[in-house]
Amino acid sequence: MADLTTALGADPNTPIQPRTLDEARSMARRRFKERLEKGEKIGDCDCHSDESSAVATNGTEPTARVAGVRFVDSGRTYYFDPQHLTVDVGNWVVVESSRGKEAGRVIIAPHQIRLNMLQGELKPILRRLTDDDVQKMERLKRDAATAVKTFGAKIRERRLPMKPISAEYNFDGSHLTLNFSAGDRIDFRDLAKELSSIFHCRVELRQVGPRDEARLLGGLGRCGRTLCCSSWLPIYPEISMNMAKAQDLPLNPGKVSGVCGRLLCCLSYENEQYKQMKAFMPRLGQTVETPAGPGMVVSMQVLKETITVRLAADNTDVVFTSVDLGFRNPEPVTAVAVAPPAPPVESPILTPVDESGEEDEAVPAQATADPAPTSGGRRRRRRGRSRSRGDGPGA
């Protein structure tokens, strides 16, 4: 970024203003990666600040030195005790978990925090990953691909209404997790015993919902990019059709749904921005006064803050800015207006680890598919359709 500024002949200390929304998103992603590599503070947590370390060190409560580790790109962040090891952001390490040994990547450098901020037992980082470990992990990935085929063959033999999705070995190969989807609860205990005898390890069958199925399989979204849930999104946001309505998107579920069949997660990325900007902009069909005379609002570009008005005098459409029409934002939108949905780093109150990074996102083995997320709001009754006391339920 600094090289580009110097090449343009501008002051290196002056930030470059993005010209398009895509350019702003690219710059925000680059800044996030640079801050993450340097170990700088990201988000509203105090885990990277000297003040929080001083409070944890000088307080009367017991403290511990921990490092944040993530098992998969879309998984949550867990904390481990680095002990005497010297680890830095980006290093691959071997940690001890309830599933045995697991390999993960350090995304938060070791620092001091209070023990009461952690939940569960703080487990250690055993060592850094070696070349032999990398070769072993590659071999287990090939074995996992073969395990999915065997899993599917056994399902067809038993004629079970199950769809195999993926398989995953833990670091030492002693535990195999087989993910599948199904429309209802299924008794798979006999199948699990048979698979355990075939693979000679502990086998766990896990039923997942539509969103987790898309996250495990991966793919491309409507935008042409890799799915957010399979690349960086750690937790699924709460989404509703009201978000699509606020962004003037078609209310057809087929047009605002992802490959999983549920509402697009990206509907929540710019929802707050639309709500802030629509609070001071006019409504469609509203009569407004313009420098060219009175007219009616026929369309709006919320992000550009432009309003198309059909003049009453000659019935022509003229584009004005919100400032030209006197619609000003009382509280200007800050960096949220151009910042992308950067992958968040969780606060240090998370559980150290009890399963792999997929544990918090997958549905338990005997649970049904997860329901569509709702906004949690109360449904409003339609006006003009009140029922009398004598009407039945079907009235």
N, C-alpha and C positions, 0 to 999 in steps of 0.2 A: 504493500500500500504506500509506504514511504517512497519507494523507487518510482512509482507512478506519479506521485505528487511532484517529485523533483524533476522528472522528465517533462512535466507540463509547465515547469517554471514557477510553481506556486510555493507558498511558504509551507515547509514540511509540518509545521505545527498546526496548520489550518486543515480541519477535516474536509474530505471531499464530499460534496453534496451529490447524492445519487440522482440520476436523471430519470430512471424508470423504477417501477416497483420491483422488477426482477433483479435489477442491479443493487437495489437496497437490500434485498434478501440475501444476495450473494455476499455483500459486504458484511452483513450481520453474521452470517455463518462463518466467514473468515475471522471476524473478531472473536467469536465464541471459541473457535479452535485455538487461536493464539492465546487467549486468556486461560483456556483449559491446559495447554501445554506449559504455560508459565506458572501454573498453580495459583492464579489470581482468584479473587472472590467472584463468584457467579451466583446470581440470584440474591434473595434477601436473607440467606442464612449467614451466620457469623463464624462458620467453621474455618474460613481462611483468614480471618482478621486477627491482628495481634491482640486486640482488646479481649476477644473471647478466650484466647489462649492464656492471657494474664489472669482473667477471672477464674479459669479452670485451675491454674497453677497456684494462685494465691488464696483461693477459697479453702474453706474447712472441709468440703466434701472430697471424697477420694476421686482421683482422676486416672485416666489410662491413655496411652498413646495408641492411636488407631490409624488405619489406612482404609480408604474407600475402594472397594473392589466390585466390578460388574462382570457377571458371567457371560451375558450376551448383550448385543447392542441395544436391544429393546427391553432389557431386564432392569430391575431396580438396583440400587446401590446398597451394598452391605459392608459392614465394618469388621475388620480383623485386627488382631494384635501382630504388628510386624516383628516384635521381639528384638533380636539383635541384628536383623537383616537391614540392609540399606536398599530401599526400594524408592522408585520415583514414578511420576505419572507416565503411563504408557508401558511400564514393565509388565510382563506376563508372569504370574506367580502360581504356586500350588498351595491351596488352602485346605483346611480340615473342616468338613461339614458333616451333617447328620447322614448324608448319603455316602460318606467316605471322602476320598480325596477328589478335589475339583480344581480345574484350571480357570483362572479369571485374569482380568486386566485391571491394573491399578489406575483409577481415574481421579482419586483425591490423595494427595501426598500425606504422609504420616503427620499427625498433629495431636495435641492434647485436648481431650474433652472430659466432661464429668461423666462418671459411671451411671448416674441416674438418668442420663439422656439416652442410654442404651436399654434395649429390652432383650432379655435372654442372656445366654452365656456367650462371652467374648472368646472366640476360638482363634487359634494362631495361624499365621502365614508360615508354611513349612519351609519353602525354598523358592528360588526363582526357576523359571522354566528353562530346560536344557534342550539341546538339539535332539537327544534321544526321546525326550518327552513329546516334542513336535512330531516326530515320525510315528510315535505310538498313537497320538491323537488322530493323525491322518489315517492310520490303519483302522482305528475304531470307527471313523466316519464311513469307510468302505464297508465295514462289517454291519454298520447301522443300515445302510442301503439294502444289504442282503436280508437283514432282519425284517424290514418292511415287506419285502416280497414273500417271505415265509409266513409272516403274520397274515397277509392277505390270502394266501393259499389255505391256511387253517380256517380262516373265517368262511371261505367258500365251501370247504368240506363240511363244516357244521351248519351251513346255511343260516348264519346269524345276520341280523339286519345291522351290520356295522360297516363303517368305511375307514380303512386304515389311512392314516395321514403321515406320520413320521415316527422315527425311532431315534433314541439318543442314549449312548453309553455314558456312564460317568468316567472320571479320569482313569481309574485303574481297571475298568471293564468289569467290575463285580456287580453292577446294577444297570439294568436295561429298562428304559421307560418307553412304552409304546402308546402313542396318542391315536385316538380314533374318535369319530363322530357317529352319533346315532340319534334317531328321533325319539327314543324312549329309553327307560332303564333296562339294562340287560344283565343277566346273570352270566358272568364270564369266569367264574372261579375254576371250572374244569379246564377252560382254555388257558388260563394263566398257569396252571400246574403243568399242562402239556408243553407250553412254550418254555417254561423254566427247565424242563428236562432236555429240551432241544438245545437251548443256548448255554446251558450249564452255568447259570448265574441267576440272581434274583430278578424277576420280571414284574414290572408294575404296569397295569393297564390304566390309562387315564382318558376319561371322556371329556372332550372339550366342546365349546360352543362355536357358533359361526365366526365370531371375531377372532378367537384363538386359532381356528382352522386357517383363516387367511394369514394370520401372523406367522404360523409355522410353515405354510406352503410358500408364502411370498408371492410376488407378482408386481404388476404395474397398475397404478390407479388411472382414473380418468384424466389426470393431468399429465400422464406419460412418465411419471417418476415412480421410483420404488415405493411400495406401500409404507406409510408412516409407521404402522404398527410393527412391521418387520424390519425396520431400519433404525428408528431412534425413539419412538413413542413409548415411554415406560408404563403409563397408566392410561386407560381409556377414559376420555372426558365424557361428561354428561351432555347428551345431544337431544334436541327436540325439533319438531317441524317449525316451531316459532323462530328458530335461528334462520331457517331457509326463508321464512316469510319476511323477517327483518332485512335480509340481504336481497330482497326482490328476486329470488330464485323461483323456478317453477315448483309448485307444490305437488308435483307428480312423484311418488316415492321411487319410481324407476329411474328418475333423472337425478335424484339427490342421494342415491344409495351407492355404496361401494361394492367391491367384488364379494364381500361377505353377505350382501343382501341387507345390511343394516345402514342406518344413516351415516353419511360421510363424517369422519372425525374432524376433517378440516373445516366443517361448518362452525366449529367453536373457535377457530383461530382469530377471525376478524369480527366475531360477534360483538365484542365490547366496543370496538371502533365504530361499527355501524350504529350501535345504540347511542353513542356519544354524539355522532355527527347528525343523526336523524332527529335528535332532541331539539336542534335549533333550525333545521331546514324545513321548508314548507311541505305540505302534503300534495299528492297528485290531485288535480282538479281544483286546487285552491286558487282564488283570484288574488293577484298580487299587483302592486304598482311597480312599474319599471321605468327606466329613463326614456323609453320609447312610448310609454303609455300603459294603460291597464291591460292585463292579459290573464290567461289561465295556465297553470303549470301542467304540462303534458308529459314530461319525463325529467329524470334527474340522474346525474352521475355522482353518487355519494362520495366516492373516494377522491374524485377530482373537484368536488364541491361546485359543480356546474349545474345550472337549472335551465331547461328548455321551456320557454314561455310562448304560447300562441297569442299574439296580439289581437285585441278586439277590433282595432281599427281596420286592418287590412287582412286579417286571418293568416298571417305569416308566422313561422316559427323562428324565434331568435334565442340564442344561447347567451345566458348571463352567468356570472359567478355569484356565489352567495353573498359576497361582500357588496357587489353592485346593487343587489336588491335589499340590502340592509339586514341580512340574516348573518349574524356574527356568532362565532362560538364563544360563550362566556369563559370557558376554560379550554385553551387550545390543546389539541391532542398532541401528546409528546411522542417519544420514539415508538410507542405502540403502533402508530399509524403505519410505519414502514418496517418494523422489526418482524422477522419471521418467527414461526413457532419453534424456537431453538430447543434442543433436548435439555430438559431441566436436570439439575443435580439435586438429589433429595437431601433433606435436612438430616442432621445426625441423630434423629430420634428413631431411626429405623432399626428393625431387628437385625443383629449381626448376620446370622444366616441359619436357616434350618432346612432349606431345600435349595434347589438350583434357582436361577433367576426366573424360571418360568412358573414357579410355584404360586406366586401371587397373582398370576394372570390366568392360570388354567382352572377349569372347573373340576371339582373332585371326581374321582373315577365313576361313582354311581350317581352323579348329579345329572339332571337334565340340561338341555342346552340353555345358555344364559338368555334371559329375556332382553328385549330391546331397551336400552337406557331411556329413561324419561326425564323430563325437566323437574319432576317433583312438585309441580304446581297443582293447584286445585282446579278441577274442571268447572268451567262456568256454564250455567244453564242458559239455553237459548231463550231469548226474549220472545214474547208473543205466543208461546206454546204452553201456557200454564194449564194444569189439569184441575178439574173440579173434584170434589170429594167422591162423586159417584163414578168417575172414570176408572176403568180397569187398568192393569199393567200394560196392556197393549195400546192404550189411548195415546 
